[in-house]
C-alpha cells in the first residue's frame, strides 16, 4: 500500500511540471500578456513568475521521482530500469551456471542468483543522492532554459537535466556506489563466480572478466533515473496541470481560465 500511495503521489506531483503542448505554448505566450475571463481581466504575469512556477513544479516532481527510485525494489522491481547481469560478464555467468555440481562448489552457483539483486540494491542506495543535484540544476535554470522546456518536445526537461546534472550525478554516485557495493556484499557473490571463470579463461585462451562494478552500477543508476523522468514527462504532457501551490495557480490558472 505504501508503494502504491507513493506511486500515486509521484503521478500527481509530476503533473505539475509537464503539461499538454498547446497549454505550454499558451503559458509561454498568453499568460505574460494577461487573460480575460468574462469582464474581469487577470493581471499579466512576468517571465520571472512563469519560470518560478516551472521551477517549483520541477522540484516537486524530480524529488518524488528520486525518492521512488531509492526505495527498496525501486530498481529491482521496475523492469524499465532494473540492472541485469553485466553484459561483459555474461559468458562467465553462463560458464559457471553450466558446470556440473561435482565440478564446482554449489555455494558458487548460489552466488549467481544474488548478484543481480545486490546490483540493484547498490543502485537504489546511490540514487538517494540524486534529488539535491536535480534541485540545484533547477534553481540555476535561466529564463531562456525555462521557456525552452515549456515550448520544447516531449523530453525537453529530461534533456535539460541530463545536460546539467550527469557529471555531478556521476561524481556524487561513485563513492556511494562503492560503499553500497560493500554494504550489500556484492563482491562476496561476484568474486567467486568471476574467479572460477577466469581460471577457465586462462586455460582456454579467452579474455578474463575485469568488469568495473562501481562504474557499471553508477552508469546504470543514472541511466535509470533519466529513463523514469523521460517516461513520466511523455505521459504527463497529455494531462492538465495539477495546481497545488499559490504560485502554480497564478501561473497556470490564467491559462486554464481559473
N, C-alpha and C positions, 0 to 999 in steps of 0.2 A: 504493500500500500504506500509505503514511504517513497519508493522509487516511482510509482505511478503518479503520486502527487507532485514529485519533483519534475517529472516529465511534463505534466500539465503546466506547472509553473514556468518551465522553460519555454513552452509554446506560447504562453500568454506574454511573458516578458519579451520574448523575441519579436513578437508582433509590433513592438514599439519602434523597431528600427528598420524594418523592411516593409514597404507598402507598395501597392499596385502602381505600375509605372506611370499611368496617367495621373494618379494622385501626386506622385513625386514631382512631376512636371508642374502641377498646379502649386505645390508648396514652394517650388523654386521660383515661380513667377507671380501668381495671383496674390499670395499671402503678403508679399512685400509691398504691394500697392493698395492693400485694403480690399475688403469684400463687402457687399451689400446684402443683407438679409431683411426682406420686407422694406421698412422705412429706415431701419437702423443701419448705419454704416460702421463696420468694425474698423478700428484703427489699424493702419499699416504696421506690419512687423518689420523689424530691422534684420539685416543679414545676421547680426550677432545673435538675435533671439532664435532665428531659424536654426542656426548651427549649434547653438547651445541646446536646443531641444533634441537635435540629432545626436549630439554627444551624450546627452543624458540617456537616451534610448539605447545607444550602442553600449554604454557602460553596463546597463542592467542586463542586456542580452548576453554579452560576452562573459560576464561574471557567472551568470547562470549556466552557460554552456561549459565553462571550465570546471565549475563545481560538479556538473553531471559526469564529466569525463573522469574526474579524480575520485569518484565514488568506487567502492569495491564492485568489481564487474563492469565498471564504466567502459572499459575496453573489451574485457573478456567476453561479455555477452552482447556486444554490439558488432554484428557481422560487417558493418561498414568500415570499422577501424581496428578490429581485432588483429593482434600481432600473431602471425603464423611462424612456424619454424623458419629460421633464416635460410633464404634460398641458397646461400653459399655453403650451407651445411646439410642440405637435403640428402646428398649422397651418403654422408656419414650416418644420418638417421636411418636411411634405408638399409645400409650395410649392417648396422648393429641390430636393427629390428629383424633382419632376416637370418641372423646367426642361430644355429641350433642351441638349445638350452645347455647342452653338455659342453659347448664351446665358450660359453660366457656366463658369468655370474648373473642370475636373474635380477639382482639388485641394479645392475647396469641398465637392463632393459626397463626397469621400473622408472629410471630417471627420465626416459623419453616422454612419458605421459605428464611429467611435472614441469618440463622445460617450457612448454607453451604457456601454461598457467602462470609461471613465475615471470616470464617475459611481459605478460600483460599487467601483472601486479606492479612491476617496475615502472611501466608506462603510466599507470594510474597514479602512482606515488609522485612522479615527476610533474604531472600536469597541475598539481596543487600550486605550482609557481607561475602558472600562466596568467591568471586574472590581473594581477598588478601590472604586468607588462603590457597586456592589451589596453588596460585603462590608461596607462601612461601615454601610449601612442594616440589614443582617442583625445586625451586632454591637449595634446600638442597639434591636433588637426587644425589646419588653416581653413579659412572661409572657402577658398577655392577647392580644397580637398573635400569639404563637406558637400558643396554643390555638385562636385563631380560624382560623388556617391549617390546623391539624391536623383540625379539625372542619368546615372550610369546604367550598365546592363545588370543582369541577374546576379553577377558575382563581383560587383564593384566594391562593396565593403570588404569582401574576402580578399580581393586583390590588394586593397589598401593595407589591410592588416598584415598580409604576407610580406609586402614590400617593407613595411616599417617595424616588424617585430621578429622576423625569422632569426636574424643574427642574435638579438637579445635573448630570444627563447632558447636558442642553442647554447648560449653562454650560461644561462640560468639552469637549464635542464641537465647539462652534462654532469656536474658534481652530484646533483640529486639522483640521477640515474645510477651513477657509480655507487652511491650509498644504498640506494634501493635494491640494487642487484645483490649487495652483501646482505641486506636486511631479509630478503626473501630467499636467500641461499641459492640463487640461480647457478652460480659456478659449481656448487656441490653436485648439482644434477648434470650440468653441462660438461665439466671436465672429464668424468669417467667415459662418457659417450665419445667425445672427440678424441681422447687419448687412445681408446681402443681402435678407433678408425684410423688414426694416424700411424699406428704400428703397421696396420694392413697397407696403408697408402705407401709407406716407405718400401715395403717388400714388393708391392705391385707396380711401383713406379708411378703412382698417382700423386696429385697435389694434396698436401696436407691442408686441413681446415685451420684457418687462422682468423676466424671471424672476430671482429671487434664488437663485443656485445654492447659496450657503452654507446658506441656510435650508432649501432643498429637500433637500439631502443630509443635513443634520443631522436633520431630522424623519423622513426615511425610514430612516436608520440606526437611530435609536432605536425606531421602529415595528418594524423588522425584528428587533431583539433581543427585543422583547416577544412577537412572533409565535412565535419559536423557543421561548421559555420556556413560553408557553401551550400550544403543541403538545406539548412534552415532558411538561408537567405532566399533561395529559389522558391521555396514553399510559401514563405510569409509574404513575399511580394504580391501574392494573389489575394491577400486578405486586407481588410481595412485596419486602420490603426486602433490600438487599444490605448486610450489616453488615461494614464493613471497618476499623472502629476499635473500641477497647475501650469507649468511651462509647456508641457506637451499639449494640454488642452488649448492653450492660447495659440501655439504654433499650428497644430494640425486641425484644431476645431474651426479655424477660419475657413479652411478649405471644405471641411465636412458639413458646413452650414449649421454649426452648433453655437 
